[in-house]
Amino acid sequence: MSKASIAVPWRRKLFSSDASRSLAGVFGVLVLLIAVAPLISSALTPGLLTQSVVSLGVFTAVVAFGQFLVILVGGLDLSIPSVMTLAGVVLTSQTIFSGGLEMVGVLLVLAMGAAIGVVNGAGIVYLRVNPIVMTLATNVVVGGAVLVYTNGTPRGTAPEGVMNATQGNLWGVIPVIAIPFAIFVSIAVVVMRTTGFSRRVYAMGSNRLVAYLSGIAVNRLTITVYAISGCVAALGGILLTGSSGMSYLTLGDPYLLLSLAAVILGGVSISGGKGSYLAVVGGALVLMTISIIMSATSWPQSTRQIVYAIVIIAAVIASRRSRGK
């Protein structure tokens, strides 16, 4: 079987009506939530809510790209929280990453995240450890390393350059962090729509055996995907640390479930081989919109959590029905 034989299915995955319906469904839910938010709280004007959603939804959307890739090839990455936290504590604890050397620190932290991802991929490929077990074990090990490294108390602040790139608003309206976010999403969309890498990822997720027989190096691709996931998780940790100005031991904890929920809400097939990253971005923004709306109510925290879960389930159902499923 030739490599050309997988080209048509790959293009169908990227440009099918299913992908268009996924985008329409998730962004339709987003627009609906923004429209009804003022009815729940008068403080949630469309402009203010949109600004808040972009500012806070960036982290989930960025981290979800790695989870999206891993799920596309039929895997799962549970090490995201500890990688994000490690990225934050390393960036804030090393004073050498200041005074013009911020980029050195950023690159080092990204390399650390990628290295952890390589370990995940290698364990899955060569040791044949289940992805859930492998990445969960990595999460525990890295989390323990963070505790040892910080002695239970992270110190320091984020480098000034990182904070400047993630804090504040342009002209009082556009969040500064929206700029690196827009660049990241643009690059990710181009990669997933135009490169041979994305063709191999979709083909492998659709049928691993057929992909192997077509000449795709499935083991190397698996390791690469997990390396990207680790690198992207580290990037999310960097952005979150810069936005808050500091690191803390629970920095990455919320983003495992958020990244998974964004991928599912974005219509990505949990069995792999099908999905759109733009829809995942929409899913991340929907999740953050729901969270902000719930925070603006006077309901007890327990009630908010119940309603939050119900609304997420309803949003997933609405998104699926918009795709005719």
N, C-alpha and C positions, 0 to 999 in steps of 0.2 A: 504494500500500500504506500503510495507516494505522499509527500508532504502536501501536495496540492489538493489531495482528496479531503483534507480537513478545512480547507479555506472557506468553502461555502457554508458549512455549519457554523463556523466561527463568525462569519459576517452576519448570519441570521441572528446569532446571539446578541451582536452589538446593535444592529439596526432594525430588529424585528418590531412589530406592532406591540408585542408584549412589553418591550423596554419603554416604548413611548407611553403606554398605558400606565406603567409603573411610575414614570415621572409625573404624568398628569394627576394620578391618584394621590401621591404623597404631597405634591405641592398644592393640590386642591384642598387637602386637609389642612395644610399650613395656612392658606389664605382664609379658610373658614374660621380657624381658631383665632387668627388676628382680628377678624371682623367681629366675632362675638365677645372678645376679651373686654371691650369697654362696657358691655352689659353686666359683666361680673364685677368689674372694678373701674370706676371712672378715671382712676389714675393710669390705667393701661390704654393710653391712646395708641393708635396704629403706629405712629412715628416712634414713640418712646419704646413700645414693645418690640418693634423691628430692630431698633438699635441695641436693645438689651439681648435679644435673641442671637444676633450676630456676634456680639461681644462674648457671650457665654457658650454659644453653640460651636464655636471654632474648635475647641479642644476635643469634643466628641467626634466631630466630623473628620478631623485630622487623624485621630487614633483609629477611627473606624475604617480608614482606608486599608490599614494593615490587616485588620480582622476580615475585611471584605476580600482581600486577595487570598488569605488563608482558607476562608470558607469556599471560595471559588474552586480551589483544588481539592476540596473535600476534607479539610482539616479544621482546626480550632486552636486559638492562641489564648491560653489562660494566664500567661505570664505578663500581660500588659500592665497590670497595676504596679508590680514591683519594679519593672523597667522604668516606668514613668517616675516613680519615687526616687529610684537610684539616680536618674538623670538630674532631678531637681537638687538632691543633696550634694552630688558631686559638683554641680555648677555653682552652688552657693557657698560651699565650704572651701573652695580653692581661690584664695585671693589673687593668685597669679592670673586669673581669668578676668582681669580688669585693666584699666589704663590702656586700652587699645588692643588688648589680646582676647577680647570677647569671642571673636570668631574661632580662635584656637580652642577655647573651651567648648564651644558649640560643636565643632567638628570632632573633638575627642569624645564628647558625650554621645554623639550620633554613632561613632564607631563602636563604642561600648554597647549600645543598643543592638547594632547589627551583629556584633560578636555573640551576644546572648541568643539572638535569633538563629545564628549558624549552629550553635550548640543544640537548640531545639530541633532544627531540621536534621542535623546529623544523627541525633538520638532516634528520631522517628524513622529515618531512612536506613541507617546502618545497624542500629540496635533493635530495630523493629518494635519500639515502644509505642503504645497507643498515643496519638497526639494529645488527648485529654490528660493522660497520666504524665507524659513528658513535660508538657507546658505547665501543668499544675505543680510538678516537682520543681521545675525551674523557678516558678513564682515563689515557692517557699524558700528555696536556697538563696535567691537574690534578696528576698525580704529579710532573711536572717543576716545576710552580708551587710545590708543597710543598717540594721540595728547595731551590729558590731562596729561598723564604720563611724556611726554617729554617737555611739554609746547611749542610744535612746533619745538624744536631743540634737536635732539638726541645728547647725549654726550658720551665721552669715546671711548675706542678702544677695539677690540676683545681680549680675553685672549690669552696669548702667546702660550699656548698649542694648542689652536684651530687654530691659525695662522700657527703654525709649521706643523700641519696636513693637511693644505690646500694650502699652498703657496710654490712656488719653484719647481724645477725639480730634479729628481734623475739622476745622471750621465749626467746632462744637456740635457736629452732626455725625460724621462718619468715624466709627471706631478705628483707631490706628491699626489694631490687630487685624482688621479686615483686609489690609493690604497684603501682608504675608499669606493670609488665608486664601485670598483670591489667586495669588501666584501659585500656591500649592495645588489648589483645586484645578486650575488651568493646566498645570503640568500633568497632574494625575489623569485628567480627562483625555488629554492628547496621547499619553502613554497607553491608556486603555482602549483607545479608538484606532490608533494608527500604527502600532508597533508589532513586530513579530513576537515580542515577549507576551503581549496580551493574547495573541492568537494561540500561543502554546498553552497559556494558563487556561483559557476557555476550553481548549481541546482536551487537556488533561482532566479538567473537572467534569467534562461530559462523559468521558470514557478513558480511564487511565491505561487500560490494556491497548486500546486502539491508538492512543497517543504514543505509547511506547513502540508499537509496531510501525507507526508512521515516522519513526526516527527521532522523536522528541526525547531528550535526556531527562526523564521524569524525576530521577533522584536529585540531579543537580538543580532542576527547576523547583523542587520541593524545598531544598535548602535555601535557594535564592528568595523564595516567597517568604519564608520565615525570617530571613535576614532583613528583608524590607519591613516586615511587621515590627521587628524589634527596633529598627532604625526610626520608624514612624512613631512608635510608642515613646521613644526617647525625645523625638521632636515635640510630641504633645506635652511631655514633662517640662521641656525647656520653655515652651510658650506659656504653660500654666504657671511655672515659677516666675517668669518675667512679669506676667499679669498681676500676680499676688505680691511680688517683690521678695518672696521668701519660699523656703521649702518646709515640708512637714511630713511626718511618717505616714500619714494616710492620704497623701497627695493623689495617688493614682487609684485608690480603692473604688471610687464610684464608676470608673470608666470601663471596667470589664463588662458589667451589665449594660451600661449605656451604649458601648460599641456594638455589642450583640443585638440590642434592641434596635439600634439604627439600621443595622444590616438587614434584620428581619423586616422592619417597617418599610425599608427601601425595596422590598420585593425580591431580594437575593435568595436563590434556591439554597436551602441549608444542606442539600446533598451535593452542591457544587455545579459549576459549569454554566451558570446563568445569573445575570444581574447587571445593574448599572450603578456606577459610583455616584453619578449625579443624583440618582434616586436615594442613595444612602445619605448623601449630604442633606437632602430634603428630610429624610427620616431623623437625622440628628437635630435639625432645626425644629421639627415638630415636637420632639421630645423636650427640647429646651423651652419651647413655647408653653407646653403643658405645665412644665415645672414652674415657670414664672407666674402663670395664671393661678396655679394652686397656692403659690407663696403669697399672692396678693389678697387671698381670701382670709377671713377671720376664723376659718374652721380649725378645729384641733389638728395637731400634726398627724395623729392616727387616722383621722377622717381624710385628710389630704392624701395620705399614702394609698388608702383604699380607692379613692376617686381617681388618683393618678394611674393606678394599675388598670382600673376599668376603662378609662379613657384611652390608654395605650392599646388595650385589646380591641376596643371599638375602632380605633384608627387603623390597626392592622387589618381588621375585617373589611373596613371601608376601602382601604387601598387594594386589597385582593379582589373585591367585587368590581372595582373600577377596571381591573384587568380581565374581568370575566371569569374568575376562578373562585 
